Amino acid sequence: MDGGLKLAAVSDPDDAIGALRGTLPSSLPPLRWRLPLGPPPRPSISSSMASLSSPEALQPELWPPLPIPSPIDKDSPAEFPEETSAGDLYLNFKLARGSDPPIGASPSRRHPIAYNQMMKAFGHAGEVDQVLRLLREMKDSDLTPNVFCYNTAINSLVSADRRVEAEELFEEMKSSGVRPNVASYNILVKMYSCYSFQFDKACSVIDDMVINRLRPDSTTYSTLITGLCRVGRIDEALDFVAIMWEENCPPSVQTFTAIVHGFCLQGNLDDARRFMEFMDSKQCPPNVVTYNVFVEALCKVGRFDQVEKVLEESKLKGWKPNVVTYNTYMNGLCKWGKARDAFGLLKVMLENGLCPTVVTLNILLECLCQESNFLEVKYLLERSYELKWDIGVVGYNTVMSRLSDVGRWWDVLKLFVDMVKKGINPNTRTFNIFIHCLCKAGNLCLAKHLFYKGGFVADVVTYNTLIHWFYLERNEKEVQALRLKMVAEGVSPNIITYSILIKGLCRGRKFSEATNLFLGSFEMTDWEVVELLNLLEGMGRQGFTFDAFVFNGIIRALCRKGSCQSGDLLCLTIDKILTFR
C-alpha cells in the first residue's frame, strides 16, 4: 500500500496514528528484518553528458536542500565544560563567525578538545585531508584521540562520500580501545541511509547499537527515515515512525519534516499538506524548515497562489517566514519567468525586516541574466554595492558566466576588474569562467598563461576546460602535460575528464589507449560508472565497435571494486552490453 494512501484513507488524526501503529507486528523482530533486503530504487541519473559549453561541466546533481540530521551536534566539548579552556572558547567564537583555520594549522593547546574543535572547523570547510592530518598528528604525538575526535573525522569522511575510509576508521577506533557512542553509530546510519541507500546495513548498525547497550535516539531514526523518503519508500518510513512511538522515542519535527519532504519529492502535495495537519494535531507543529520544503514543492509546480496562502496563514500557524522562505519563493518565480513578481518579493522582504543575502541577490542576478537584461544587472550590482548588500563572488560569477555564454568577452574582463577593485576576491570558479571565456574566444595561449601564472588553485573543472579545448585544437602535447600536472597536484579526474580523454583518443583512432583508460576509470563511484556506461553506449551509436576484451575487463573491474556482491551495477552493465549485440 502506498505511503500516501495510509494517511489519505483516514481523516481523523487519532485514526491516522492508529493506522501507523497498526503496521507493527505483535512482536518486534531484529531491525535488520524490518526492511526488505533488496536494493532501494536508485536516484535518477542523467542519461546524457552535461554540455561542455559551461565551465561548471558536470557538477554532481544535489538533492533538494533538506538537511540531514546531524549526528554530532550534541557530540561536543560542551559535555565536559570543566575541561574547556579560554582558548577553546575563543576558537569556538571564531568558528561561529565563519573564520576557517589556515591549511596546515594546529591547535595551540595539546588537548583532545582543542584538536576536535579545529578538526570540526576543517570538516565544515570541506578540508577532509586536514581533519585526518590532525588525527594522525594526535596519534604521532602520543595524544590519544577520544571518541569525539574519531566521530568528527568519520563524519567528515562520510560527508565527502569517502565511505570505505569511514568504515575503516570506525573499525580502527574500536580496535584502539575507544568505545563508540550513539553519535558514532548515527554517523554510520547516515552514511548507509543518505549516501549509499543501503538500508539493510543501516538497520544492522542500529542492531549493533542495541547489542552494545546503546539506545537509538531520535536522530538515529530520523536519519534512517530521511534516507527512505529520499528514495520514495515513504510507506516504510511511516512504519519506522510507528516503531519510534512503540520504543518510547517520540518523533521530532525533523522526523516529520523528512516525511513531508518525501511526499513533496513524489509530487504528492495533498498528502504533504495532510501530514502537516497531522503534525499539528500531535503537538509537534511544522516549523519554518517544514514550510520551506512545502513552499519549494509548490513553486516547482507553479502553484504560487497556494504559496501566497501559506505565507498569509503563517501568523495564525505560529511560524515566521525567514530569508530562506523568500529566497525559495523568489527562485520559483524566476524559474517560471515571473521576474517582476520576484523583484516585488524583494520589497516584501525588506518591509519584514529581512536583509537580502548573497543567495537572494544571486537568484535575482540569475533571473536577469537568463533574460539577458544586462542593463538591469549592472544597476543591481551598483545598487547593492551602495546599500552595502553583500553581493559576493557568487553573484559576479553568475553574471560573468552568462556574459561568457553570449560571447561578450570584453564585458567579462571589465566585470572581473570591477570585482577586484571593490575588494571581492575571485575564487577558483571565477578563474574557470575567465579561462573558459578565453578558450571560446580562441585565445588558448592566454588561457594557458592564466592557468600557470594566475595564482589560484585549479580544480578538476579547470583541467577539464583546458583539456577539452586543447583536444579540439589537436594539441596532444598540452593534453599530456595537463594530465601529468593533475596527477602531480593530486586533482582527481571525474566523469567529464574521462569522457573528454576517451573521446579525444577515439577521435585520434587510438582505440587501445581509450579502452585501457575506460577500464582504469572504474575506481570511481557507482554513479560515475553508470555515466561511463552511458558514454560507451553513446559511442556505440556513433559507430564505434567493442570486442569481448572490453566487456570482460569491465565485469572484472566491477568485481574487483566489490560491485558484484549487491549485483545491481553488474546487472546494469550486462544489460548495457546486451544492447550492443
HELIX and SHEET records of a PDB file:
HELIX    1   1 GLY A    3  ALA A    8  1                                   6    
HELIX    2   2 PRO A   13  ARG A   21  1                                   9    
HELIX    3   3 LEU A   31  TRP A   33  5                                   3    
HELIX    4   4 PRO A   77  GLU A   79  5                                   3    
HELIX    5   5 PRO A   81  GLU A   83  5                                   3    
HELIX    6   6 ALA A   86  ALA A   96  1                                  11    
HELIX    7   7 PRO A  112  HIS A  124  1                                  13    
HELIX    8   8 VAL A  128  ASP A  140  1                                  13    
HELIX    9   9 VAL A  147  SER A  159  1                                  13    
HELIX   10  10 ARG A  163  SER A  175  1                                  13    
HELIX   11  11 VAL A  182  LYS A  190  1                                   9    
HELIX   12  12 MET A  191  TYR A  195  3                                   5    
HELIX   13  13 PHE A  199  ILE A  211  1                                  13    
HELIX   14  14 SER A  218  ARG A  230  1                                  13    
HELIX   15  15 ILE A  234  GLU A  246  1                                  13    
HELIX   16  16 VAL A  253  LEU A  265  1                                  13    
HELIX   17  17 LEU A  269  SER A  281  1                                  13    
HELIX   18  18 VAL A  288  LYS A  300  1                                  13    
HELIX   19  19 PHE A  304  GLU A  312  1                                   9    
HELIX   20  20 SER A  314  LYS A  317  1                                   4    
HELIX   21  21 VAL A  323  LYS A  335  1                                  13    
HELIX   22  22 ALA A  339  GLU A  351  1                                  13    
HELIX   23  23 VAL A  358  GLN A  370  1                                  13    
HELIX   24  24 PHE A  374  GLU A  386  1                                  13    
HELIX   25  25 GLY A  392  ASP A  405  1                                  14    
HELIX   26  26 TRP A  409  LYS A  421  1                                  13    
HELIX   27  27 THR A  428  LYS A  440  1                                  13    
HELIX   28  28 LEU A  444  LYS A  453  1                                  10    
HELIX   29  29 VAL A  460  LEU A  472  1                                  13    
HELIX   30  30 GLU A  476  GLU A  489  1                                  14    
HELIX   31  31 ILE A  495  ARG A  507  1                                  13    
HELIX   32  32 PHE A  511  GLY A  520  1                                  10    
HELIX   33  33 SER A  521  GLU A  523  5                                   3    
HELIX   34  34 ASP A  526  ARG A  541  1                                  16    
HELIX   35  35 ALA A  548  ARG A  560  1                                  13    
HELIX   36  36 ASP A  568  LEU A  578  1                                  11    
END                                                                             
